[in-house]
């Protein structure tokens, strides 16, 4: 990860100032070309509820990473943005991922959500207990994707994480399950110790998800604060909407 991105993310994670007191949100709305102008706290938590284009892009980047991981684990097919007639009270419900792990296996649906563990309560920004935001997000997803009485049996997995990188229990369990699937694919099982393959896949996937998430977070914060930190480190605006995850680079 680029040095400027790391410095910006570390200051945000450690709750240090990333913008001078009294600053306002510099996010520019695409359709009107006007800036948000909302007063910011020093850690610019407002960014994660404001910079809609980049927040949506972050969601899609994680969705696509999960799709790739299912493919690497050996899933028979993985599709994105599919209607879910088996889940939800409304026939218009759409899930991020529709997965079939093999011929004849039940369908599985997954939906990605990123929660910011800092809330503004009565004008004060307050942090939640470790893991609470992800747990609440999982409950919200499970309520939305409730089994339909007339639908065929399917599995739903809430793929929820917090802004700073903590994944929910369901997502962690799913990653471990997929790592075991990867270990027992024919190419891995015949070559090396399956446990070593599973552990290696799990470590690599968690790193890839983390880097993708944090690069997008850096772009979101930089957009909100106007691409300059209190220390005077300027960052170049990345073309997030037209580039891949590896290109989300903030430079001096």
C-alpha positions, 0 to 999 in steps of 0.5 A: 500500500502507498505510504500516504494511504497508510499514514492517512488510514493509521491516523483515522484508525488511531483517532488522530486528526486527519483534518483541521478543526472547523473544516467542512466536507469537500465531497463534490456531488457528481450531478450538481458539482456542488460540495457537501459543506457539512462541518467535520469532526477532526477524524472525518467520520462523516466521510463514510456516510457522505461520499456515495460514489466511492462508498458504493465503489468500495462495496462493489470492490469487496463483492468482486473479491468475494466472487473471485474467492468463491471461484478459487475455492472451486465453486461451480458458478458465482453470479452477482446482483441476482434476484432472490425469489427464495428469500425476503418478503419482496420479490424485488430483493437482490443479493450481491452473490448467487453461488452454486458450490457444485452440481446438484448442491443447494443455492447460496446467496451472499450480501456484502455490507460495510459498517462504520463502528463510530456513530454520531449520537446527540452531536457526539461521535461515539465508538461501539464495542469491538465487533458490535457494528458487524454483529448488528449488520449481520442481524439486519441482513438476516432480517432482510433476507428471511426465508420465504414460506413458498421458496425452495431451501437455500443458504444465506450468508451475511458478508459483513465487515467494519470499516477498520477491517473486523469481519463478522462471525458469518463471514469469518466462518465462510472464509474458513469453509472456502479455504477447506474447499480449496485445500481439497480441490484435486490440484491441491490435494494431490500436491501438498498437505491440504492443511497447508493449502487451507491455511495459505489460502485463508491468510492470502484471502484475508490480506487481499480483502483487507488491502482492498477495503483499506485502499477504498477507505483511503480514497473515501477519506481523502475525497472528504477532506479535500486531499490534504492532511493537517501535516500538509501531505497532499494526495492526488485524487484517484480515479476510483470509478474508472480503475481497478483496486490496485490503482487506488493510489494516493501519492505525494 
